[in-house]
Amino acid sequence: MKFCIVALLLCMAIGHAQSPVAGPKFEVASIRLSDCDFSKFAGRGSSPGRINLKCAHLRDLIQQAYGRFRFNPLRDQVTGGPGWLDSDFYDIVAKADSEASRTQMAGPMMQTLLEDRFRLKIHREPKEVPVYELTVGKGGSKLQPARGGNCIVPDPDHPPAPQAPGYVPIRSCGGRYETGHGFDMYDATVANLCEALSFKMDRDVIDKTGIQGKFAIHVEINPDNVGTGAVVPAASGGSNDAGPPAASDPRSMLADLLHDIQKTNEGVLGPALQQQLGLKIESGKGPGETIVIDHIERPTQN
């Protein structure tokens, strides 16, 4: 009897191994080497059931598919792989079932595409990383309550239709909108603010305020505040304890530009947040993760 049970379990295990559950896939995908200018951001477009990527860099696609998408070549979020990984850029057009959402296409379906066409294999390594911590200043928070009614809850899978010229643009609740001399946010949580600040700096900003609720956020940026030292430096060096990529890196032009922008942002955002919102940014350490490439191959183009 025991032999029969063991044999049955073995057969079930073999059957399961031979018939893995297939992940969501694009119906058809075209992948071609791109002759793009690597100093520009990768073009990204999507419509129901379709993505169209121009000048796409594989490290960015891997970060988007397997982690959080926040383009930043200074963070080394995806490591490993051969040299061509940083010199090849691709134009990718992929068509999916019309029911596929943008979230599905950018995440699980892109994972399957990378694994099928590039033979990608990865593993994840947790690590402690430099972060910025957002805390309440000595004078207390100056955040203003949300007014309500001036934004819509965003749905990435169903974006609003373009408005006719002359109409006031629709604002998404929690989004960041540049004003040319600062930025505005509508019905935003402190977590939304941290996400917006993370795009402007070379580290993630972590909410340590304990503040709940939604707020109308308006920040004026004063360039005269550069270098006032409002952002407390880490004891062990700069962001991620590393400088900009070497000049031989094909993305070094963009990385150098981004590095300069972010360092400027750090110098002006700290004083602005403290004076206008009663919030303070300090250097710290927090949990992070690196995606390590174990294997990848150039795809057969079509």
C-alpha positions in Angstrom: 0.0 0.0 0.0 2.8 2.4 0.9 4.6 1.5 -2.4 1.4 2.4 -4.3 1.1 5.8 -2.6 4.8 6.6 -3.2 4.5 5.6 -6.8 1.3 7.7 -7.3 3.0 10.8 -5.7 6.1 10.3 -7.9 4.0 10.1 -11.0 2.1 13.3 -10.0 5.5 15.1 -9.4 6.8 14.0 -12.8 3.7 15.1 -14.5 3.8 18.4 -12.8 7.5 18.9 -13.8 6.7 18.0 -17.4 3.8 20.4 -17.6 4.8 23.7 -15.9 2.2 26.4 -15.6 2.8 28.8 -18.5 3.0 32.5 -17.6 1.0 35.1 -19.5 2.4 35.7 -22.9 2.2 38.1 -25.8 0.6 36.6 -28.9 3.3 38.0 -31.1 6.4 40.1 -30.5 9.0 41.8 -32.8 12.5 42.5 -31.3 15.1 44.4 -33.3 18.3 46.1 -32.5 17.8 49.9 -32.3 20.1 52.5 -33.8 18.8 55.1 -31.2 20.8 57.8 -29.6 21.6 56.3 -26.2 21.8 59.8 -24.6 18.0 60.0 -24.7 15.4 58.3 -22.6 13.9 55.1 -24.0 10.6 55.9 -25.8 7.7 54.0 -24.3 4.2 53.7 -25.6 1.2 51.4 -25.0 -2.4 51.0 -26.0 -4.9 48.3 -25.2 -3.2 45.0 -25.8 -0.1 46.5 -27.3 3.3 47.9 -26.3 5.7 49.8 -28.5 9.2 50.4 -27.0 11.9 52.4 -28.9 15.5 52.5 -27.8 14.8 50.2 -24.9 17.6 49.2 -22.6 17.4 45.7 -21.2 18.4 46.5 -17.6 15.6 49.0 -17.5 13.1 46.4 -18.9 14.3 43.8 -16.4 13.9 46.3 -13.5 10.4 47.2 -14.7 9.3 43.6 -15.2 10.7 42.1 -12.0 10.7 45.0 -9.6 9.5 48.6 -9.4 10.0 50.7 -12.5 11.9 53.8 -11.6 14.5 54.6 -14.3 17.8 55.5 -12.7 21.1 54.3 -14.0 22.8 55.4 -10.8 21.2 52.8 -8.5 22.6 49.6 -9.9 19.3 47.8 -9.4 20.1 45.2 -12.0 23.6 43.8 -12.0 25.6 41.1 -13.8 25.4 40.1 -17.5 27.7 40.4 -20.5 29.1 43.6 -21.8 26.7 43.8 -24.8 23.9 44.3 -22.2 25.0 47.9 -21.8 25.7 48.6 -25.5 22.7 47.0 -27.2 19.3 48.8 -27.4 16.1 47.3 -28.8 12.9 48.3 -30.5 10.2 46.0 -29.2 6.6 45.8 -30.5 4.4 43.2 -28.8 0.7 42.4 -29.2 -1.4 40.7 -26.5 -4.9 39.7 -26.0 -7.1 42.8 -25.9 -8.0 42.1 -22.3 -4.4 42.4 -21.1 -3.8 45.4 -18.9 -0.8 47.7 -18.9 0.2 46.3 -15.6 0.2 42.7 -16.9 2.1 43.7 -20.1 4.8 45.6 -18.2 5.2 42.9 -15.5 4.4 39.2 -15.9 4.1 39.3 -19.7 7.4 41.2 -20.1 9.0 38.6 -17.8 7.9 35.8 -20.1 9.1 37.6 -23.2 12.5 38.2 -21.7 12.8 34.6 -20.5 11.6 33.2 -23.9 13.5 35.4 -26.3 16.6 36.4 -24.3 16.8 33.2 -22.3 17.0 35.4 -19.2 17.6 33.8 -15.8 17.8 36.0 -12.6 17.9 35.7 -8.9 17.3 38.4 -6.2 19.7 39.5 -3.4 18.4 41.5 -0.5 20.8 44.2 0.8 20.9 47.3 2.9 21.0 50.4 0.8 21.4 54.2 1.4 18.0 55.9 1.5 16.6 59.3 2.6 14.2 59.3 5.5 11.4 61.9 5.5 10.6 63.0 9.0 8.6 65.8 10.7 10.7 69.0 11.5 11.0 70.6 14.9 8.2 73.1 14.2 5.7 70.3 13.2 4.0 69.6 9.9 2.7 72.4 7.7 0.9 70.1 5.3 -2.5 71.5 4.1 -5.6 69.2 3.9 -6.7 68.1 0.5 -9.4 70.2 -1.1 -11.1 67.4 -3.0 -12.8 67.5 -6.4 -9.8 68.7 -8.3 -8.3 65.4 -9.4 -9.3 61.8 -10.4 -8.1 58.5 -9.0 -5.5 57.2 -11.6 -6.1 53.9 -13.4 -3.1 53.0 -15.5 -5.0 50.4 -17.4 -7.7 52.9 -18.4 -6.2 56.4 -18.9 -8.5 59.3 -19.5 -9.1 60.3 -23.1 -7.1 63.3 -24.4 -8.8 66.6 -23.8 -9.5 69.2 -26.4 -7.2 72.2 -26.6 -8.1 75.0 -24.2 -9.5 72.7 -21.5 -7.9 72.5 -18.0 -5.9 69.3 -18.0 -7.2 66.4 -15.8 -4.9 65.9 -12.8 -4.4 62.5 -11.2 -4.7 62.3 -7.4 -1.3 61.7 -5.9 0.6 62.6 -9.0 3.4 65.2 -9.2 2.9 68.1 -11.7 5.9 70.4 -12.5 5.2 74.1 -12.4 8.5 75.3 -13.8 9.5 76.6 -10.3 8.4 73.7 -8.2 5.6 71.1 -8.2 2.0 70.5 -7.2 0.3 67.4 -5.9 -3.5 66.9 -5.4 -5.1 64.7 -2.8 -1.7 63.2 -2.1 -0.6 61.0 0.8 2.9 61.4 2.3 3.7 58.1 0.6 2.8 59.8 -2.8 5.1 62.6 -1.8 8.0 60.2 -1.0 7.5 58.5 -4.4 7.6 61.8 -6.2 10.8 62.8 -4.3 12.4 59.5 -5.1 12.2 60.3 -8.8 14.0 63.6 -8.2 16.8 62.2 -6.0 19.4 59.4 -6.4 17.9 57.3 -3.5 14.5 56.2 -2.4 12.8 58.4 0.1 11.2 56.5 3.0 8.2 57.9 4.9 9.1 58.1 8.6 6.6 60.9 9.5 3.7 58.7 10.7 1.3 61.2 9.1 -1.9 59.9 7.6 -4.5 61.5 5.3 -4.4 63.3 2.0 -3.0 66.7 1.3 -2.8 69.6 -1.2 1.0 69.9 -1.7 2.6 73.0 -3.3 6.4 73.3 -3.3 8.3 76.3 -4.6 11.9 75.7 -5.5 14.4 78.4 -4.8 17.7 77.9 -6.6 19.4 80.2 -4.1 19.1 77.5 -1.6 21.6 75.2 -3.3 24.3 74.1 -1.0 22.6 75.1 2.3 23.2 71.6 3.6 19.5 70.8 4.5 20.0 67.2 3.4 22.2 65.5 6.0 25.0 63.6 4.3 25.7 59.9 5.0 28.7 59.1 7.0 30.2 56.7 4.4 30.2 58.9 1.3 27.7 59.7 -1.4 24.6 58.1 -2.8 25.0 54.4 -2.9 28.6 55.2 -2.0 29.5 55.4 -5.7 30.0 58.1 -8.2 28.6 58.4 -11.7 29.3 55.5 -14.1 32.6 55.5 -16.0 32.9 57.3 -19.3 33.1 54.0 -21.1 29.5 53.2 -20.1 27.2 53.9 -23.1 24.7 55.5 -20.8 27.3 57.7 -19.0 26.1 60.9 -20.8 22.6 60.4 -19.5 23.9 59.2 -16.1 26.1 62.2 -15.7 23.3 64.6 -16.6 20.9 62.8 -14.1 23.6 62.8 -11.4 24.0 66.6 -11.7 20.2 67.2 -11.7 19.7 65.0 -8.7 22.5 66.6 -6.7 21.0 70.0 -7.5 17.6 68.7 -6.4 19.0 67.5 -3.1 20.4 70.9 -2.4 17.1 72.8 -3.1 14.4 70.3 -2.1 15.7 69.9 1.5 15.3 73.6 2.4 12.0 73.9 0.5 10.4 70.9 2.2 11.5 72.1 5.7 10.4 75.7 5.2 7.2 75.1 3.3 5.9 71.7 4.5 7.6 71.4 7.9 9.3 68.1 6.7 12.9 67.1 6.9 15.1 64.8 4.8 17.9 62.9 6.4 20.3 60.2 5.1 19.7 56.7 6.4 19.9 53.0 5.6 17.0 50.8 4.5 16.1 47.5 2.9 16.7 47.1 -0.7 17.1 44.4 -3.4 19.4 43.8 -6.3 18.2 41.7 -9.3 21.2 39.7 -10.5 21.4 38.4 -14.0 22.6 34.8 -14.1 22.2 34.2 -17.8 21.0 36.2 -20.9 21.5 35.7 -24.6 21.0 38.0 -27.6 17.7 37.3 -29.2 17.0 36.1 -32.7 15.7 39.2 -34.4 12.4 39.2 -36.3 
